[in-house]
């Protein structure tokens, strides 16, 4: 099997899409700032891990490297019904194809791995066609070479003369390949605990470690010897139930004692999942109930002897950043020598459960680069000390200088160091867009306030670190595409639509032809679950008047 340039029959006949040329690509950044010794060839893998269920027979769920993403946190302790399983499978399938396709668009002229959604020839052809339609708009010199295969354990690196696999997220099935970075280390660097113990400026935090791991079902009561996929049934009368009860109470008792307001975080999640803000006693009661009866039993049931050393059951209680005057995301690239290359600063928008959008104002980037460079260099220095080079991002909040910046964490009691967002067509004038106002706060923090006076010295808090390419990565790479069209603001966001791709292109024909909307990923359902259902569009990442993906 060889890598190939895929092609399609093209877009809708009556929509003339402009060619997209990126300012740079992910593979170009790696070649320039983090080259491999001896000119080794690299293939890129962008699939996200799912710990809730198997995607296909050849793409099983993550069991070792647990990510508490939205589908995992919404699991039931009981075996799912066929209808529930069907809906979850379709959602996961769409999400996987969508995110990986977006990153593939930004990869550049390099081999990229793409998984088929099933062994069906018709479905495989559908997968190829969906990806080809998206990549058709790219400059041919920036199109990736796609390598299709069935799943993580079937990646044909040697057959394609590839020396190294570079990945965005840790998948259980890639452990046997030659990798750019150690899996355990990468998983840890992306954990909330890594940030809390890094020494970087971040809100005061209590880290609660899990004692041990879930005992095996065979060592427990008769009820546990015939259960669904490791979950501890509520009727358990043995050591598993006892261990689970003790472990859950250790966490919720800390939540009950924590002064309000505070934020609860799972140690490993993505797309805004696994973060819970608590501002009132009523919210505290609801959160404790949710954690006691569902979230913690599900999470702790997945902590095993194989992954115990990673501490996936860690829970963090952090101070809530109140009365903040700014919130934004920094995207940059860490070079082999530890230096950092600025890519962008964007405003991040998310609801209480997940990421929604990023917004960029291109005319503000020089000033924002100057402002954020000291913090960016501090993060890059820490990552360099961990042996990492590559893309990275940080979500940051600012408070007025009167609020002291905490420097310590508490580890188990011991001190230790709905609406679519659109860009703006400026027509020669720049909108007064400010990265501190007018958007939903990220990561459960509250109360945005007006900007301080120029003489104020705000305090920066890193709320989250993403040691990978971020959701705002595309906005930096499309700068010239939009600014050359008089567009100073752009947004990157996702939508779900009942329209097909062609129908959607025709609906927004004028914006597409003018280059004001760019589709970075689009995947239409094919036959639903096990051949059922109908084909319809979903998550067509789109730019609307300077906006970008969906």
N, C-alpha and C positions, 0 to 999 in steps of 0.2 A: 504494500500500500504506500503510495507516494503522496506528498502534499500537492495541492492543486489550487489553481485559481478558479473559483466557482463563478458561474454567471447565470443569469436568469433571462426571462423573456422581456424584462424591463418593466417600468412603471406604467400607470394608466396612460392610454394612448394620447389623451388630451392634456396631460400635465407634463410640461417640459422642466424637469428638475435640474437645477444648476449643479455643476461639479463641486464637490466639497474638498478643499485643500486645508489640512490641519497645519497649524503653526509648527508643531513638532509631533512626535508620537512617543508612545511608551518605549518601544524598542530603541528609538533614537536616543532617548534620555539614558537608557541603560548603556548603550554603546559609548556614549560620550562621557558619562560620569561614573559608571560602574562596569567597565569592560572585564570580561573573563580572560584568564591567562591562556595564551596559546590560540586565541581566536576560536574558542569552542563555540559550537552552534547551540542555540537556545530555542526551545519551544515554550509557548505560554499557555497556561491553563487558568480560566477565569470562573469556573463553576463555583457556586456557593455550596457549603455543606448544609445538609438537612439531617437533624437528629431525630425527627419525629416518625419517619417511615421510609421504607425503600422507595426509590424513584422507579427503577426498573430492576429486572433480575440482575443486570450487569452493573447497576448503580445503586448499591445498598446504602442505607442510612449510616451516618457516622455513629459509631458506638464508643470509640475511644475518645476522639476529640469532640466533646459535646459543645454545641452552640445553642444557647437558649433564645433562638429566634422566635418569631411570632407563632409559627405553627407548633413548635415544641411547647411553648408556654400555654397553648390552647388545647393540649392533649387532655384526654380523659384517662383516669386510672383504670377504667374498664375497657375491654376490647371494643374497638369502634364497630358500629354497624356497617353494613355494606354501603348504605347511602352516605353515611358520614365519611367513610373511607374513600368513596368515589369523589366527593366534593373536595376533600383534602388533597387527593392525588392530582386532580386537575389544577388546583391552585398552585401546588408546588411545581408541577411541570411547567406552567406558564412563567412562574417567577424565576426558575432556573434558566430557562432559555432567554428570558428578557435581560437579566443582568449580565449573563455571559456574552450575549450578543452586543450589548452596549460597550463592554470592555474590548471586544474583538474589533469594533469599529475604530477604536483609538490605538490599537496595538501597532499599526504600521506594517512595513514590509518584513514580516517575520512569520515563522510557523505558529499557528494557533490550533489548539486541540478543541474539537467540537464533538459532543456525544450525541448519538442518535437517541430519540425518545423511546424506541421499541425496536424489536427485530423485524417488524413488518416492513416490507419493501416500499409499500405505498407511504407509510409514515416516514420512513427514511428519506424518500424523495421530497416529501413535504418539508421536512426539517432543512434539507439542503436549499430548497427554493426560498423558504422564509429568510434564511441568512443571506442568500445571494441577492435578494431584492433590496435588503438594507445596504449591503456593501457596494452595490452598483453605483451609488452616488459618489463614492470616494474617488479621488485622484488615483488612477491605476498604479502609480508609483508608491502609493501609500496603502494599497490593499494587502491584507494578510494572506498567507498561504494556508489554507484550511486543511487540517488532517482530521478526517472523520473516523470515529471508532465507537464501540458499544458502551464503554465505561472506563472507570479509573484504572482497572487492572489490565486493560487491553490497549493501552497507548503504545503505538508502534514507533518508539524513538529510534531504535537501532535500524529498523527498516528504512527510515527516512534520514539516516545519517545525523541524528541529533544527539548531542552530548549531554545536555543539561535541561531539566524541566524547571521552569519558573512558574510559581503558582501565586494566586491572590489569597485564597483561603486554604486551610489545611483539610484535606480529604483523607480519610482512613486508607483508601486504596492506593495511594501513591508512595507509600513508605519505601518500596523496593527500588524506586528509580533514583538515578543521580540527580540531586536537587540543588537549587541555588542556595537554599537556606534550610537549616535544621527544623524539622516539623515541631518538635516540642518547644523549641525556643521561639519560633514564630507564633505559635498558639499563645504562649505565655506573654510575649510582648504586646499582643493585642488584648490581653485581659485587663480588667479594671484594677486588679490587684497590682499589676506591674506599674501602672501609673501611680497608684496610691503609695507605693514603696520606692518610687524612683528618685525622690528628692526634688522633682520638678514642682513648680507652684500649682497646687490643686487644693480644693476644699478639704477641711479637716475630715478625717475618715476613720471609722472603726471597721476593721477587717475581721470577719467571723469565719474561722476555718471549721471544716467538718472533721469530726473525730472518727477516723477509720473509714470503712466503706460498707456498702450493703452486704450482709451475709448471704451466702448462696441459698437458694430456695430449698435445695436438697437437705440442708442442715436445719431447716425450720419445721414448722408444724405440717400436718397432712394437707391443710388448706393451701399452703404455699407451694406444694409440690406439683400442682396442676394449675398454673396461673398464666396470665397473658403477659408475655414479653418482659418479665422481670418486675412488674409493678407489685407492690405489697398490697394485698387486698385489705379492706377495712376490717375484715373478720379474722385476720391473722391473730393467732394466740401464742406465737413462738418468739424466738430471738430477733427475727427481722422486724416484727411489729414493735418490740421493746426498743430496739436500736433506733428505729425511725421516730418513735414518739420522743425519745430523749433528744435526738438531733434537732427535730423541729422545735421543741420547746426551748432549746438553747438559743435559737435565732429569734423566735417571736417574743421571748422574755426581754431581749435587748431592744426589740422594736417597741415594746410596751414602755420601756424606761427612757427611751431617747427623747430629749426635749424637742418640741415642735418649733419650726418646721424642719423636716429632714427628708432625705432622698434614699431610697433603697435600690441597690443595683445588683443584678447578677454579675458574676465576674466575666462571663464571656457571652456576648450577643452581637448583633449587628442590625443595621437599618432602624435604629432607635428603639428596638425591643429591649425588654429586661430592665427598664428604669421606671421607678414608681415614686412619685412625689406625695408627701403627706404633710398637709398644712393644718388639719383640724383633728379633733378627737374622733369625730365621726369617720373621717378618712382613715385614721389609724385603726379603728375597730374593723372597718371593711377590709383593710389591707391584711391585718393579722388573720382574719377569717379566711381570706383567699390564700394566703401563704400556708396556713395551717392545714387546710383541707385539700389543697390542690397543687399549688406551685412547688412547695418544698417536697412533698411526697413524690411527685413526679421527678424532680431534679435529683433528689438523693437516691432514688431507685436506679439511676443511671451511673452512679459512682461505683466503680468496680475495682478489683485488684489491678486490672490493666491500666486504668487511667487515674488511680488514686493519687499518684505522684504529681499530676497536673493540678490537683485541687479544684476540679470543676464544680464542686459543691460550695465554694466560697461565696459568702454574701457580704456586701459592703453597705454600711450605713454612713452617709456623708451629710455634712452640713449643707443646707440649702442656700444658694447664693441669692440673697434678696436685694431689692432696690438696685439692680444692676443698671449700668448706663450703656452697655454695649454687649452684643453677642455676635460671634462670627466664626467662620471656619477658615483655617489656613491650609493651603495645599502646597507641598514643596517636594524636592527630591534630594535625598541624602547621598552624597558621593562617597567613593571609597576612602577618601582622606578625611571624611567627617564634615566637610563643608556642605552647605545647603544652598540649593537653587530655588528661588521663589517662583511659584507658579501663579497663585491667586489668593485673594481673600474674598470670601463670599458670605452672604447672609444665609443662614440655615433656617428652614421652616419645617416644623414637625408638629404633629398632634400629640396626644397623650400616649400613643402606642408606637408610632413609626415615623420614619423620615418622609417628608412630603415634597420638599423642593429646596434648591439653592438658587440664589439670585446674585448676580454680579453687576457692578457698575465699572466699566472698563476705564473711564477717565479718572476714577479714584485709585486705581491700582498702584501708581507710583508712590503716592502718599501713604497708602496702606502697607506697601512693601517696606518703606522706611520705618513705619511705626512698629511693625511686627517682626522685623529682622532680629532684634536681640532675643526674643522668645524663640523664634524659629531656630536660631543658632544654638540655643541652650538645649532644645529638644534633639537637634541633630548630633550634638556632642554626646548626649546620653545614649542615643541609638548607636552611634559609632563605637562607644564603649561596650555595647552589647554585640558588636560584630555585624551590625546590619547596615546595608546600603540599598537604596531603592526609594520608591514613592512613599510618602507619608502625609498624614493630615492631623490637625488638632482642632478641636472645638473649644473656643475660648469665651469666657465671660469677663467683663470688667466691672469693677465697682469704684466708687469715689475713694479718694485717698484716705478718708476718715475711717474706713473699715479695715482692721488689721488683717494681714495675710497669714493664715495658719501654715505652720511648717512641719507639724507632726501628725502621725496617724496613731491609731490604737488598734493593735492586733490582738484579738481575743482578750482584751482587758489590759494588755501590757504596752507601755509606751515604746514606740519604735520610730528610728528616723523614717374640605368639600369644594373649597373653591379652586378653580384652576388659576394659577398665577401666570401673568403675562409680563414679558419684557416691554420696553417702551421704545417706540419709534421716535427718535428725538428731533429729526428734521433740523439739525443744526444747533439745537440747544440741549444742554444736559439737564435731565431732571434732578431735582433736589432729593436724590435718593440717599438715605443714610443707613449704614449697616447697623445702627443701634436702635432703630425705631420701626414700628409698623409691622412686625412679624411675630409669629408665635415663638415663644422661647423654647430652646432645645433642652433636652435632658431633665425636664421636670422642674426647672427653676422659674422664678416668678417676678412680676412687677417691673417691667421695663420702665426706665425713667428718662427724661430729657438728657441730652449730652451735657457734660460738665463744661465749665468755662475753659478757654485755652490754657489758663494757668494751672488747672488741676492736674494732678499726677495720678491717673487711675491705676488700680491694682488688677493684674491679670490673673485669672484662674483657669487652668486647663481642666476642662470638664470631661474630655474624652480624647483618646489618642487612637488613630487608625493607622496601623503600620502596613499600609497597602495603598493602592490608588483609591481615591475617594470619589464620592458622588459628584463633587464639583470639578473633578479633573478635566472633564470634557469642556467646561466653560473656559478654562485657560487655553485649551488647544484650538478653540474656535474663535479666538479674539479677532484675528484679521478678517475672517469670514464675515463677522457681524459689523465690526467697525467700518469696514470698507463699504458697507451699505448704509452708513449713517446711523447705526444702531449702537447706542452706548450702554444699554442695559440688556441683560439676557437672563433667562431662567431655565433651570433644568428640573423637570418633574415628570411624574408618571400619570397616565390616565388609563381607565378601562372603558372600552367603547364597544357597542354592538355592531359597529360598522366594519366592513372589510377594509383592507388597506386602500384599495382603489377608491372605494366610496369616501373614505376619509380624505384622500388626496384631492378628490374632486370638490369636496365641501370647502376646503381651504386652499383651493387652486391658486389664487392670487398670492397668498402668503408663501406657499411652497415655491412657486416659480420665481418669486423675488428673493428667495433665500432667507426669509424671515422665520421659517420653520424648518428644522432639520430632524428627521427621524433617525435616532441612533439605534433603536431596537424596536422590533415589532414581531409578535408571534401570534398567529391565528390558530385557534383550536382546530384540531383535525379529528373528527369522529368521536370527540369526548373521551370517555373512559372505557377501555376495552371495546372500541368500535362503536360506542353509543354516542348520541348527541349530534350537534351540528357544528359547522365551522363558523367562528365569529372572531372579530378582532379583539385584542386585549392589550392593555398597557402599551399602546403605541407611543413611545417616548417622543414627545414633540416639543418643538419650540414655537411659541406663539408670539409674534411680534418681538423677535429677539430672544425669545425663550428657546429652550433646546430640547431636552430629551423627555422621554416619558416612560 
